[in-house]
Amino acid sequence: MTENFSPKLILEAILFASSKSLSLKELEDITKLDAVLILSSLEELKNDLKERGIQLIEIAQGYQLVANSIFAPYIEKLYKNIHYQNFSKAALETLAIIAYKQPITRAQIEDLRGVNVDKIINNLLEKKLIKEAGKAQIIGKPTLYGTTSEFLRYFALNSLNDLPAMGQLEGDNQIA
């Protein structure tokens, strides 16, 4: 199937058609190409797109074609009528606690925040920004929560390692 097309062009077409980032494994499954060939082709594609309107980025432990950020003012005008999800301060605090302390129980989050987080947890679960990450091995076996790949995509992170270090966080309410 691939003998008539360059791997780089195949990957470009797949990534262009995808609405989400694709992992190396997914690209291997789709193309039946070797991982080394895929990675070298992705690097070549990334270099080809350096001075173009789109760019290849690594995000959420995968690869995705996105608009080049230097054109953000134009793209913002295109989407001026679309309202992005705004999060309350409480939701962002809860999400930050989960991101930095995961896996973490609801009770642990409430201890840190000092308030009930039932509604916030449910909203974050509905938005698929967090997930149930198992059960704590303590009495009652409470649910543990962690972030999802959707969280990484939403905040344009390749991995949790891209979160700012705790000392770099601004504001008075740093996570302890």
GROMACS elastic network, one bead per residue, 0.5 to 0.9 nm:
[ bonds ]
;  ai    aj funct       b0    kb
    1     4     6  0.72110   500
    1     5     6  0.82878   500
    1    31     6  0.88573   500
    2     5     6  0.53928   500
    2     6     6  0.72297   500
    2     7     6  0.72645   500
    2    10     6  0.79616   500
    2    31     6  0.77621   500
    2    32     6  0.86913   500
    2    33     6  0.85256   500
    3     6     6  0.75704   500
    3     7     6  0.89168   500
    5     8     6  0.83656   500
    5     9     6  0.68088   500
    5    10     6  0.67424   500
    6     9     6  0.53696   500
    6    10     6  0.64008   500
    6    11     6  0.87657   500
    6    41     6  0.88392   500
    7    10     6  0.50515   500
    7    11     6  0.61299   500
    7    12     6  0.85068   500
    7    31     6  0.84330   500
    7    33     6  0.79074   500
    7    37     6  0.76828   500
    7    38     6  0.71209   500
    7    41     6  0.63332   500
    7    42     6  0.88589   500
    8    11     6  0.52242   500
    8    12     6  0.61020   500
    8    13     6  0.86938   500
    8    38     6  0.78056   500
    8    40     6  0.86662   500
    8    42     6  0.65995   500
    8    44     6  0.72934   500
    8    45     6  0.62220   500
    9    13     6  0.61547   500
    9    14     6  0.85974   500
    9    41     6  0.86550   500
    9    45     6  0.82931   500
   10    13     6  0.52744   500
   10    14     6  0.62712   500
   10    15     6  0.86582   500
   10    31     6  0.77764   500
   11    14     6  0.50963   500
   11    15     6  0.60024   500
   11    16     6  0.83329   500
   11    27     6  0.77058   500
   11    31     6  0.80362   500
   11    38     6  0.78438   500
   11    41     6  0.77716   500
   11    42     6  0.73539   500
   11    45     6  0.85245   500
   12    15     6  0.52541   500
   12    16     6  0.59349   500
   12    17     6  0.85475   500
   12    42     6  0.83228   500
   12    45     6  0.73629   500
   12    65     6  0.80988   500
   13    16     6  0.50799   500
   13    17     6  0.61566   500
   13    18     6  0.86446   500
   14    17     6  0.52196   500
   14    18     6  0.61952   500
   14    27     6  0.83923   500
   14    30     6  0.87075   500
   15    18     6  0.51237   500
   15    19     6  0.80435   500
   15    20     6  0.82785   500
   15    21     6  0.76383   500
   15    22     6  0.74331   500
   15    56     6  0.87522   500
   15    63     6  0.75153   500
   15    64     6  0.58325   500
   15    65     6  0.59300   500
   16    19     6  0.78601   500
   16    64     6  0.77750   500
   16    65     6  0.60273   500
   16    66     6  0.85550   500
   18    21     6  0.72068   500
   18    22     6  0.78126   500
   18    64     6  0.78072   500
   18    65     6  0.84818   500
   19    64     6  0.82712   500
   20    62     6  0.88194   500
   20    63     6  0.84169   500
   20    64     6  0.66361   500
   20    65     6  0.89020   500
   20   153     6  0.83878   500
   21    57     6  0.89216   500
   21    58     6  0.79503   500
   21    59     6  0.66001   500
   21    60     6  0.68790   500
   21    61     6  0.78873   500
   21    62     6  0.51340   500
   21    65     6  0.80029   500
   21   153     6  0.81453   500
   22    25     6  0.80504   500
   22    26     6  0.59337   500
   22    27     6  0.65432   500
   22    59     6  0.88670   500
   22    60     6  0.86433   500
   22    61     6  0.79986   500
   22    63     6  0.52136   500
   22    64     6  0.65858   500
   23    26     6  0.51242   500
   23    27     6  0.62997   500
   23    28     6  0.86072   500
   23    60     6  0.83953   500
   23    61     6  0.61861   500
   23    63     6  0.62468   500
   24    27     6  0.50684   500
   24    28     6  0.61203   500
   24    29     6  0.86272   500
   24    35     6  0.70179   500
   24    38     6  0.77536   500
   24    39     6  0.80267   500
   24    61     6  0.84814   500
   24    62     6  0.64843   500
   24    63     6  0.77725   500
   25    28     6  0.50061   500
   25    29     6  0.61564   500
   25    30     6  0.86268   500
   25    35     6  0.80236   500
   26    29     6  0.50515   500
   26    30     6  0.61494   500
   26    31     6  0.85435   500
   26    62     6  0.88886   500
   27    30     6  0.51635   500
   27    31     6  0.59416   500
   27    32     6  0.78036   500
   27    33     6  0.79387   500
   27    35     6  0.84513   500
   27    38     6  0.76903   500
   28    31     6  0.53568   500
   28    32     6  0.51102   500
   28    33     6  0.54700   500
   28    34     6  0.66045   500
   28    35     6  0.64400   500
   28    38     6  0.75547   500
   29    32     6  0.54593   500
   29    33     6  0.79198   500
   30    33     6  0.82495   500
   31    34     6  0.86744   500
   31    38     6  0.89486   500
   33    36     6  0.84947   500
   33    37     6  0.67411   500
   33    38     6  0.65428   500
   34    37     6  0.53116   500
   34    38     6  0.62334   500
   34    39     6  0.87337   500
   35    39     6  0.60874   500
   35    40     6  0.85909   500
   36    39     6  0.51901   500
   36    40     6  0.62085   500
   36    41     6  0.85065   500
   37    40     6  0.52214   500
   37    41     6  0.59840   500
   37    42     6  0.84718   500
   38    41     6  0.50721   500
   38    42     6  0.60170   500
   38    43     6  0.85848   500
   39    42     6  0.50564   500
   39    43     6  0.62066   500
   39    44     6  0.86287   500
   40    43     6  0.50870   500
   40    44     6  0.62216   500
   40    45     6  0.86219   500
   41    45     6  0.60838   500
   41    46     6  0.84974   500
   42    46     6  0.59969   500
   42    47     6  0.85825   500
   42    56     6  0.80147   500
   42    63     6  0.85890   500
   43    47     6  0.62668   500
   43    48     6  0.86456   500
   43    56     6  0.88366   500
   44    47     6  0.51737   500
   44    48     6  0.62087   500
   44    49     6  0.87688   500
   45    49     6  0.62657   500
   45    50     6  0.88228   500
   45    55     6  0.87632   500
   45    56     6  0.73847   500
   46    49     6  0.53151   500
   46    50     6  0.64637   500
   46    55     6  0.65874   500
   46    56     6  0.52608   500
   46    57     6  0.77577   500
   47    50     6  0.53320   500
   47    51     6  0.85736   500
   47    55     6  0.89053   500
   47    56     6  0.87521   500
   48    51     6  0.76285   500
   48    52     6  0.80795   500
   48    55     6  0.88802   500
   49    52     6  0.50780   500
   49    53     6  0.77232   500
   49    54     6  0.64878   500
   49    55     6  0.54389   500
   49    56     6  0.71746   500
   50    53     6  0.85669   500
   50    54     6  0.81299   500
   50    55     6  0.65323   500
   50    56     6  0.85791   500
   50    68     6  0.88063   500
   51    54     6  0.83228   500
   51    55     6  0.83979   500
   51    68     6  0.87959   500
   52    55     6  0.69616   500
   52    67     6  0.89383   500
   52    68     6  0.73238   500
   53    66     6  0.86731   500
   53    67     6  0.59682   500
   53    68     6  0.52823   500
   53    69     6  0.86370   500
   53    70     6  0.84879   500
   53    71     6  0.73644   500
   54    65     6  0.65212   500
   54    66     6  0.54826   500
   54    69     6  0.84994   500
   55    64     6  0.82887   500
   55    65     6  0.56004   500
   55    66     6  0.55477   500
   55    67     6  0.61638   500
   55    68     6  0.54859   500
   55    69     6  0.86692   500
   56    63     6  0.68534   500
   56    64     6  0.57484   500
   56    66     6  0.64612   500
   56    67     6  0.87831   500
   56    68     6  0.87748   500
   57    62     6  0.83262   500
   57    63     6  0.57435   500
   57    64     6  0.55810   500
   57    65     6  0.64181   500
   57    66     6  0.72463   500
   57   158     6  0.89131   500
   58    61     6  0.65499   500
   58    62     6  0.54957   500
   58    64     6  0.65078   500
   58    65     6  0.89991   500
   58   157     6  0.84528   500
   58   158     6  0.59688   500
   59    62     6  0.53347   500
   59    63     6  0.59470   500
   59    64     6  0.69275   500
   59   152     6  0.72410   500
   59   153     6  0.65054   500
   59   156     6  0.63736   500
   59   157     6  0.56598   500
   59   159     6  0.74123   500
   60    63     6  0.79136   500
   60   149     6  0.56108   500
   60   150     6  0.76902   500
   60   151     6  0.83541   500
   60   152     6  0.51085   500
   60   153     6  0.55904   500
   60   156     6  0.75183   500
   60   157     6  0.59799   500
   60   159     6  0.58732   500
   60   160     6  0.89494   500
   61   149     6  0.80677   500
   61   152     6  0.85774   500
   61   157     6  0.85452   500
   61   158     6  0.52844   500
   61   159     6  0.62798   500
   62   158     6  0.75117   500
   66    69     6  0.83796   500
   67    70     6  0.84614   500
   67    71     6  0.72413   500
   67    72     6  0.79256   500
   67    75     6  0.83210   500
   68    71     6  0.58779   500
   68    72     6  0.74479   500
   69    72     6  0.51929   500
   69    73     6  0.87457   500
   70    73     6  0.77679   500
   71    74     6  0.56145   500
   71    75     6  0.64359   500
   71    76     6  0.87448   500
   72    75     6  0.50105   500
   72    76     6  0.59031   500
   72    77     6  0.86142   500
   73    76     6  0.51688   500
   73    77     6  0.65381   500
   73    78     6  0.89366   500
   74    77     6  0.52233   500
   74    78     6  0.65116   500
   74    79     6  0.89515   500
   75    79     6  0.63658   500
   75    80     6  0.84182   500
   76    79     6  0.51526   500
   76    80     6  0.56595   500
   77    81     6  0.83981   500
   78    81     6  0.80263   500
   78    82     6  0.89295   500
   79    82     6  0.53278   500
   79    83     6  0.83678   500
   80    83     6  0.77705   500
   83    86     6  0.83106   500
   87    90     6  0.79520   500
   87    91     6  0.58718   500
   87    92     6  0.61729   500
   88    91     6  0.51242   500
   88    92     6  0.62621   500
   88    93     6  0.85560   500
   89    92     6  0.51434   500
   89    93     6  0.60760   500
   89    94     6  0.85672   500
   90    93     6  0.51032   500
   90    94     6  0.61427   500
   90    95     6  0.85311   500
   90   113     6  0.87024   500
   90   117     6  0.86641   500
   90   120     6  0.77346   500
   91    94     6  0.51022   500
   91    95     6  0.60254   500
   91    96     6  0.85016   500
   91   117     6  0.87161   500
   91   120     6  0.58819   500
   91   121     6  0.82209   500
   91   123     6  0.85804   500
   91   124     6  0.78204   500
   92    96     6  0.59879   500
   92    97     6  0.85234   500
   93    96     6  0.51049   500
   93    97     6  0.62019   500
   93    98     6  0.86889   500
   93   113     6  0.79927   500
   93   173     6  0.87151   500
   93   175     6  0.85835   500
   94    97     6  0.51333   500
   94    98     6  0.62911   500
   94    99     6  0.86192   500
   94   109     6  0.70355   500
   94   110     6  0.88491   500
   94   113     6  0.76425   500
   94   117     6  0.77403   500
   94   120     6  0.75272   500
   94   121     6  0.79041   500
   95    98     6  0.51230   500
   95    99     6  0.60639   500
   95   100     6  0.86498   500
   95   120     6  0.89618   500
   95   121     6  0.86270   500
   95   124     6  0.78146   500
   95   129     6  0.82354   500
   95   130     6  0.79648   500
   95   147     6  0.81324   500
   96   100     6  0.61208   500
   96   101     6  0.82952   500
   96   175     6  0.78654   500
   97   100     6  0.53767   500
   97   101     6  0.57253   500
   97   102     6  0.77522   500
   97   104     6  0.84881   500
   97   109     6  0.68835   500
   97   112     6  0.81731   500
   97   113     6  0.88060   500
   97   175     6  0.66337   500
   98   101     6  0.52642   500
   98   102     6  0.51383   500
   98   103     6  0.70821   500
   98   104     6  0.64103   500
   98   105     6  0.88289   500
   98   109     6  0.75933   500
   98   130     6  0.80844   500
   98   145     6  0.68071   500
   98   146     6  0.59325   500
   98   147     6  0.68461   500
   99   102     6  0.58165   500
   99   103     6  0.84313   500
   99   130     6  0.87929   500
   99   146     6  0.66564   500
   99   147     6  0.59677   500
   99   160     6  0.75860   500
   99   163     6  0.85427   500
  100   103     6  0.88170   500
  100   160     6  0.84035   500
  100   163     6  0.83822   500
  100   166     6  0.84252   500
  100   175     6  0.80605   500
  101   104     6  0.60858   500
  101   146     6  0.83923   500
  101   175     6  0.89917   500
  102   105     6  0.84584   500
  102   133     6  0.86121   500
  102   144     6  0.77739   500
  102   145     6  0.64267   500
  102   146     6  0.50768   500
  102   147     6  0.75657   500
  103   132     6  0.88897   500
  103   133     6  0.65966   500
  103   134     6  0.82402   500
  103   136     6  0.88031   500
  103   144     6  0.54150   500
  103   145     6  0.52817   500
  103   146     6  0.51808   500
  103   147     6  0.86067   500
  104   107     6  0.83727   500
  104   108     6  0.64053   500
  104   109     6  0.70603   500
  104   133     6  0.86219   500
  104   136     6  0.83901   500
  104   143     6  0.80855   500
  104   145     6  0.53093   500
  104   146     6  0.69721   500
  105   108     6  0.52007   500
  105   109     6  0.64118   500
  105   110     6  0.87015   500
  105   135     6  0.85240   500
  105   136     6  0.75038   500
  105   142     6  0.64264   500
  105   143     6  0.58293   500
  105   145     6  0.61098   500
  106   109     6  0.50954   500
  106   110     6  0.61612   500
  106   111     6  0.86149   500
  106   116     6  0.87053   500
  106   117     6  0.71810   500
  106   118     6  0.77688   500
  106   121     6  0.79599   500
  106   142     6  0.78543   500
  106   143     6  0.73736   500
  106   144     6  0.73661   500
  106   145     6  0.76452   500
  107   111     6  0.60960   500
  107   112     6  0.86770   500
  107   116     6  0.86251   500
  107   117     6  0.87435   500
  107   142     6  0.84669   500
  108   111     6  0.50078   500
  108   112     6  0.63458   500
  108   113     6  0.86746   500
  109   112     6  0.51671   500
  109   113     6  0.61023   500
  109   114     6  0.81469   500
  109   115     6  0.86611   500
  109   116     6  0.87017   500
  109   117     6  0.75453   500
  110   113     6  0.50282   500
  110   114     6  0.52738   500
  110   115     6  0.53982   500
  110   116     6  0.57363   500
  110   117     6  0.62704   500
  111   114     6  0.52163   500
  111   115     6  0.75033   500
  111   116     6  0.89793   500
  112   115     6  0.83812   500
  112   175     6  0.82280   500
  112   176     6  0.81539   500
  113   116     6  0.81083   500
  113   117     6  0.83947   500
  116   119     6  0.80487   500
  116   120     6  0.86464   500
  117   120     6  0.52060   500
  117   121     6  0.59597   500
  117   122     6  0.85342   500
  118   121     6  0.52915   500
  118   122     6  0.62520   500
  118   123     6  0.87346   500
  119   122     6  0.51285   500
  119   123     6  0.62022   500
  119   124     6  0.86783   500
  120   123     6  0.50831   500
  120   124     6  0.61624   500
  120   125     6  0.85239   500
  121   124     6  0.51693   500
  121   125     6  0.61022   500
  121   126     6  0.86087   500
  121   130     6  0.81030   500
  121   145     6  0.89738   500
  122   125     6  0.50520   500
  122   126     6  0.61575   500
  122   127     6  0.86787   500
  123   126     6  0.50286   500
  123   127     6  0.62335   500
  123   128     6  0.85640   500
  123   129     6  0.89785   500
  124   127     6  0.50818   500
  124   128     6  0.61611   500
  124   129     6  0.54745   500
  124   130     6  0.58215   500
  124   131     6  0.83553   500
  125   129     6  0.61682   500
  125   130     6  0.52763   500
  125   131     6  0.59876   500
  125   132     6  0.83231   500
  126   129     6  0.78017   500
  126   130     6  0.84714   500
  127   130     6  0.78031   500
  127   150     6  0.85769   500
  128   131     6  0.67479   500
  128   147     6  0.84728   500
  128   148     6  0.68640   500
  128   149     6  0.86716   500
  128   150     6  0.63640   500
  128   151     6  0.74711   500
  129   146     6  0.86661   500
  129   147     6  0.58743   500
  129   148     6  0.54683   500
  129   149     6  0.76152   500
  129   150     6  0.55470   500
  129   152     6  0.82893   500
  129   154     6  0.82087   500
  130   133     6  0.87643   500
  130   145     6  0.66081   500
  130   146     6  0.54794   500
  130   148     6  0.52765   500
  130   149     6  0.87769   500
  130   150     6  0.82077   500
  130   151     6  0.70617   500
  131   144     6  0.84656   500
  131   145     6  0.56708   500
  131   146     6  0.55851   500
  131   147     6  0.61019   500
  131   148     6  0.63104   500
  132   135     6  0.82195   500
  132   143     6  0.64555   500
  132   144     6  0.57952   500
  132   146     6  0.64928   500
  132   147     6  0.87211   500
  133   143     6  0.72712   500
  133   144     6  0.51564   500
  133   145     6  0.50342   500
  133   146     6  0.56395   500
  133   147     6  0.85298   500
  134   142     6  0.85859   500
  134   143     6  0.59657   500
  134   144     6  0.52743   500
  134   145     6  0.73971   500
  135   138     6  0.85194   500
  135   141     6  0.54080   500
  135   142     6  0.55457   500
  135   144     6  0.53585   500
  135   145     6  0.88185   500
  136   139     6  0.83387   500
  136   140     6  0.83535   500
  136   141     6  0.50359   500
  136   142     6  0.55073   500
  136   143     6  0.62832   500
  136   144     6  0.61203   500
  137   140     6  0.83257   500
  137   141     6  0.56411   500
  137   142     6  0.80310   500
  138   141     6  0.53086   500
  138   142     6  0.74985   500
  139   142     6  0.78429   500
  141   144     6  0.89069   500
  147   150     6  0.80298   500
  147   151     6  0.60433   500
  147   152     6  0.79567   500
  147   160     6  0.89364   500
  148   151     6  0.51408   500
  148   152     6  0.67503   500
  148   153     6  0.88760   500
  149   153     6  0.62370   500
  149   154     6  0.85699   500
  149   159     6  0.85595   500
  150   154     6  0.59604   500
  150   155     6  0.85283   500
  151   154     6  0.51452   500
  151   155     6  0.62254   500
  151   156     6  0.83264   500
  151   157     6  0.82239   500
  152   155     6  0.54070   500
  152   156     6  0.57694   500
  152   158     6  0.64100   500
  152   159     6  0.65759   500
  152   160     6  0.74930   500
  153   157     6  0.62012   500
  153   158     6  0.77454   500
  154   157     6  0.78605   500
  157   160     6  0.70115   500
  157   161     6  0.84547   500
  157   162     6  0.59459   500
  157   163     6  0.74345   500
  158   161     6  0.79722   500
  158   162     6  0.66309   500
  159   162     6  0.56483   500
  159   163     6  0.78109   500
  160   163     6  0.55189   500
  161   164     6  0.79912   500
  161   165     6  0.87388   500
  162   165     6  0.85643   500
  163   166     6  0.86350   500
  164   167     6  0.80263   500
  164   168     6  0.59874   500
  164   169     6  0.67487   500
  165   168     6  0.53123   500
  165   169     6  0.69914   500
  166   169     6  0.56150   500
  166   174     6  0.74751   500
  166   175     6  0.72862   500
  166   176     6  0.84714   500
  167   170     6  0.82743   500
  167   174     6  0.83369   500
  169   173     6  0.89271   500
  169   174     6  0.65239   500
  169   175     6  0.86080   500
  170   173     6  0.81050   500
  170   174     6  0.72875   500
  171   174     6  0.66625   500
  173   176     6  0.87377   500
